[in-house]
Amino acid sequence: MIMATAIGTVFNSREYAWVDVNVVMLGREVVGLRGIEYKSKRQKEALFASGRKARSIQKGKKEYEGTITLLQSELIALNRAAQEKGYEDITDIDFDVIVSYVPDNGVVTTDKVVNVSITEIPHGIKVDDLQMEIALPFIALDIKYNVL
């Protein structure tokens, strides 16, 4: 919706919310998802020579990493899917993660995290917890933003 005001045109755009997120891993929608974070990092360093100020910024390798937070029951289902393919658990396989942001009335955005590899599977629960949440850190080969 676009509204005109005394200071100009104002766009009434809605931001993506948690209810808009849909994640697919190992060919199945992750219904026990509690959170997802992924990022790309680029190695950068200021290049100094004579004088007090840097002369340029040098750029190096890019890295991709993140965390997928799941309910225990979802982890069990994903491990079972990995075991059905002959692996011990999900740390033994690499797979793509498709993250779609699907608002009721807006632009759908889909990101693809390429060749995700879970690095560890920590478990823990404490007093007064009503469910177990498991944060799975991962590394990846690439993140393709806005693929669809």
C-alpha positions as CSV (number, residue, x, y, z in Angstrom):
1,M,0.0,0.0,0.0
2,I,1.3,3.4,-0.9
3,M,0.2,6.5,0.9
4,A,0.9,10.2,0.1
5,T,1.6,12.5,3.0
6,A,2.9,16.1,3.5
7,I,6.4,14.8,3.5
8,G,6.1,12.7,0.4
9,T,5.2,9.1,-0.5
10,V,5.4,6.5,2.3
11,F,5.5,2.8,1.6
12,N,3.5,0.6,4.0
13,S,5.5,-2.5,3.5
14,R,5.3,-5.5,5.9
15,E,8.5,-7.2,7.0
16,Y,8.9,-10.9,7.0
17,A,7.9,-12.6,10.2
18,W,8.5,-16.0,11.7
19,V,5.2,-17.3,10.4
20,D,6.4,-16.5,6.9
21,V,9.5,-18.8,7.0
22,N,9.5,-22.2,5.3
23,V,12.6,-24.4,5.4
24,V,13.2,-27.6,3.4
25,M,16.1,-30.0,4.2
26,L,16.8,-33.5,2.9
27,G,13.7,-33.2,0.7
28,R,11.2,-32.5,3.5
29,E,9.7,-29.4,5.1
30,V,11.2,-28.9,8.6
31,V,8.1,-28.5,10.8
32,G,10.1,-28.6,14.1
33,L,12.2,-25.6,13.2
34,R,12.8,-23.2,16.0
35,G,15.3,-20.9,14.3
36,I,17.7,-20.5,11.4
37,E,20.6,-18.2,10.9
38,Y,23.0,-18.2,8.0
39,K,25.6,-15.7,6.9
40,S,28.4,-15.1,4.4
41,K,31.7,-13.7,5.6
42,R,34.5,-12.2,3.6
43,Q,38.1,-11.9,4.9
44,K,39.1,-8.2,4.7
45,E,42.2,-6.4,6.0
46,A,43.3,-2.8,5.8
47,L,46.6,-2.5,3.8
48,F,49.0,-0.1,5.4
49,A,52.2,1.4,3.9
50,S,53.9,4.7,4.5
51,G,51.8,7.3,6.4
52,R,49.1,6.9,9.0
53,K,46.1,5.8,6.9
54,A,45.4,2.6,5.1
55,R,46.0,2.7,1.4
56,S,43.3,0.1,0.5
57,I,41.2,-2.8,1.8
58,Q,42.5,-6.2,0.7
59,K,39.8,-8.9,0.2
60,G,40.3,-12.6,0.6
61,K,38.3,-15.8,0.9
62,K,34.6,-16.0,1.5
63,E,33.1,-18.4,4.1
64,Y,29.5,-19.5,4.8
65,E,28.1,-20.7,8.1
66,G,25.1,-20.7,10.2
67,T,22.9,-22.5,12.8
68,I,19.7,-24.5,12.5
69,T,17.7,-24.8,15.7
70,L,15.3,-27.7,15.8
71,L,13.1,-29.6,18.3
72,Q,14.4,-33.0,19.4
73,S,11.7,-34.8,17.4
74,E,12.8,-33.0,14.2
75,L,16.4,-34.0,14.7
76,I,15.3,-37.6,15.2
77,A,13.4,-37.5,11.9
78,L,16.4,-36.0,10.1
79,N,18.8,-38.5,11.5
80,R,16.4,-41.3,10.5
81,A,16.3,-39.9,7.0
82,A,20.1,-39.9,6.9
83,Q,20.2,-43.5,8.3
84,E,17.8,-44.7,5.6
85,K,20.4,-43.5,3.1
86,G,23.1,-45.5,4.8
87,Y,24.7,-42.8,7.0
88,E,25.2,-42.8,10.8
89,D,23.6,-39.3,11.3
90,I,23.2,-35.9,9.6
91,T,26.9,-35.0,10.3
92,D,27.9,-37.6,7.7
93,I,26.1,-36.0,4.7
94,D,26.0,-32.7,2.9
95,F,22.8,-31.2,1.7
96,D,21.2,-28.0,0.4
97,V,18.8,-26.0,2.7
98,I,16.1,-24.0,1.0
99,V,14.8,-21.1,3.0
100,S,11.7,-19.4,1.7
101,Y,10.0,-16.3,3.1
102,V,6.4,-16.5,2.1
103,P,4.2,-13.6,3.3
104,D,0.4,-13.7,2.9
105,N,0.4,-10.8,0.5
106,G,3.9,-9.8,-0.7
107,V,7.0,-10.9,-2.5
108,V,8.3,-14.4,-1.9
109,T,12.0,-14.6,-1.4
110,T,13.9,-17.9,-1.5
111,D,17.5,-18.4,-0.5
112,K,19.5,-21.6,-1.1
113,V,22.3,-22.6,1.3
114,V,24.5,-24.9,-0.8
115,N,26.1,-28.1,0.6
116,V,25.4,-27.6,4.2
117,S,27.5,-29.8,6.5
118,I,26.4,-30.1,10.2
119,T,29.6,-29.8,12.3
120,E,28.2,-31.1,15.7
121,I,25.0,-32.3,17.3
122,P,24.9,-31.0,20.9
123,H,22.2,-32.2,23.3
124,G,21.0,-30.6,26.5
125,I,18.0,-30.0,28.7
126,K,17.5,-28.4,32.1
127,V,15.0,-28.0,34.8
128,D,11.7,-26.4,33.8
129,D,12.3,-27.1,30.0
130,L,9.2,-28.3,28.4
131,Q,11.0,-29.4,25.2
132,M,14.5,-29.9,23.9
133,E,15.9,-27.4,21.4
134,I,19.0,-28.4,19.6
135,A,21.2,-25.8,17.8
136,L,23.1,-27.4,14.9
137,P,26.0,-25.3,13.7
138,F,27.0,-25.8,10.1
139,I,29.4,-24.7,7.4
140,A,28.4,-24.4,3.7
141,L,30.0,-23.9,0.3
142,D,27.8,-21.0,-0.8
143,I,24.6,-19.1,-0.2
144,K,22.6,-18.1,-3.2
145,Y,20.3,-15.2,-2.2
146,N,16.9,-14.6,-4.0
147,V,17.2,-17.7,-6.2
148,L,13.5,-17.7,-7.2
